[in-house]
Every structure is written in C-alpha cells, then in structure tokens.
C-alpha cells in the first residue's frame, strides 16, 4: 500500500502554479492564452489565482501550453498514451464545433 502525503488542495495549488509558470515561460499573456485556448479571461485569471477551473477549460489550456499528453497517465490502466495530433488540427476541429453550435 502506498501513501500520498499531498492533499487535493496541494495538487490543485501546484497545478495552478505550474500552468502559470509554463504560460510565462512561453511568453504568453493571460489575454493571449485565453484567446488561443478559448477559455474566458476571467476563468483563466481565477484559475491562476485560486486553482479553480472546469476540466474542459483546464484541458484546453494544457493543449495550448503543450502539456495535454501529461493527462494521458491520469487513471490509466497501462502505460500506453493516446496518439497525438498537431495543435493546429485540434484547434481547427474546435473552431468547427463552435460554428455548428445553436445559441
């Protein structure tokens, strides 16, 4: 049996710090990351301040920050990862879905 001495709040805090650090390392502003990912600026700001964010928004940020593959290991039963696609193809697909939405 293994023991984890980190709480969910610890992991949440680490994630928000890592995402912010990665954004800065890539020389992206909050506005630039929000626009590129499709995540609203207030959601991104809240995430960087508190760690609270919807899963789909977190994954959209991870896509733009080139760390989406890190999520392949979460709750995986084996070491195989999902076959990746280019960022441009994923973003193009995402734009296509938005056009088809009924508002």
C-alpha positions as CSV (number, residue, x, y, z in Angstrom):
1,X,0.0,0.0,0.0
2,X,1.3,3.4,-0.9
3,X,0.6,6.6,1.0
4,X,0.3,10.1,-0.6
5,X,1.1,12.9,1.8
6,X,-0.3,15.5,-0.6
7,X,-3.9,16.7,-0.4
8,X,-6.1,17.5,-3.3
9,X,-5.7,21.2,-2.4
10,X,-1.9,20.7,-2.6
11,X,-2.2,19.2,-6.1
12,X,-4.6,22.0,-7.1
13,X,-2.2,24.7,-5.9
14,X,0.8,23.0,-7.7
15,X,-1.2,22.8,-10.9
16,X,-2.1,26.4,-11.0
17,X,1.5,27.4,-10.3
18,X,2.8,25.1,-13.0
19,X,0.4,26.3,-15.6
20,X,1.2,30.0,-14.8
21,X,4.9,29.2,-14.9
22,X,4.5,27.4,-18.2
23,X,2.5,30.3,-19.7
24,X,5.2,32.8,-18.6
25,X,8.0,30.6,-20.0
26,X,6.2,30.5,-23.3
27,X,5.9,34.3,-23.2
28,X,2.2,34.3,-23.3
29,X,0.0,36.9,-21.6
30,X,-3.2,35.8,-19.9
31,X,-5.1,37.5,-22.7
32,X,-3.1,35.7,-25.3
33,X,-3.6,32.3,-23.7
34,X,-7.3,32.9,-23.1
35,X,-7.8,33.8,-26.7
36,X,-5.8,30.9,-28.1
37,X,-7.4,28.3,-25.9
38,X,-11.0,29.6,-26.0
39,X,-11.0,29.8,-22.2
40,X,-12.5,33.1,-21.0
41,X,-10.1,35.6,-19.5
42,X,-12.0,35.7,-16.1
43,X,-11.8,31.8,-15.9
44,X,-8.0,31.9,-16.6
45,X,-7.4,34.6,-14.0
46,X,-9.5,32.7,-11.4
47,X,-7.5,29.5,-12.2
48,X,-4.2,31.2,-11.7
49,X,-5.4,32.9,-8.5
50,X,-7.3,30.1,-6.9
51,X,-6.8,26.9,-8.8
52,X,-10.5,26.5,-9.7
53,X,-11.3,25.7,-13.3
54,X,-13.6,23.4,-15.2
55,X,-12.0,20.3,-16.6
56,X,-12.6,21.1,-20.2
57,X,-11.1,24.5,-19.7
58,X,-8.0,23.0,-18.0
59,X,-7.6,20.6,-20.9
60,X,-7.9,23.5,-23.4
61,X,-5.2,25.4,-21.6
62,X,-3.0,22.2,-21.5
63,X,-3.4,21.8,-25.2
64,X,-2.1,25.3,-25.9
65,X,0.6,25.0,-23.3
66,X,1.7,21.7,-24.9
67,X,1.2,19.6,-21.9
68,X,-2.1,17.8,-22.8
69,X,-0.2,14.5,-23.1
70,X,0.5,14.7,-19.4
71,X,-3.1,13.9,-18.8
72,X,-2.9,10.6,-20.7
73,X,-1.4,9.0,-17.5
74,X,-4.3,10.1,-15.2
75,X,-6.2,7.0,-14.1
76,X,-4.6,4.9,-16.9
77,X,-4.5,1.2,-16.5
78,X,-1.4,0.8,-18.7
79,X,1.5,2.9,-19.9
80,X,0.1,3.4,-23.5
81,X,-0.7,7.0,-24.3
82,X,-3.3,8.4,-26.7
83,X,-2.0,9.0,-30.2
84,X,-1.5,12.8,-30.5
85,X,-2.4,15.2,-33.2
86,X,-1.0,18.6,-34.1
87,X,-2.2,21.6,-32.2
88,X,-3.4,23.2,-35.4
89,X,-5.6,20.3,-36.3
90,X,-7.2,20.1,-32.8
91,X,-7.8,23.9,-32.8
92,X,-9.3,23.7,-36.3
93,X,-11.7,21.0,-35.1
94,X,-12.6,23.0,-32.1
95,X,-13.4,26.1,-34.3
96,X,-15.6,23.8,-36.5
97,X,-17.6,22.7,-33.5
98,X,-18.3,26.3,-32.4
99,X,-19.7,27.2,-35.8
100,X,-22.1,24.4,-35.6
101,X,-23.5,25.4,-32.1
102,X,-27.0,26.6,-31.7
103,X,-27.2,29.6,-29.5
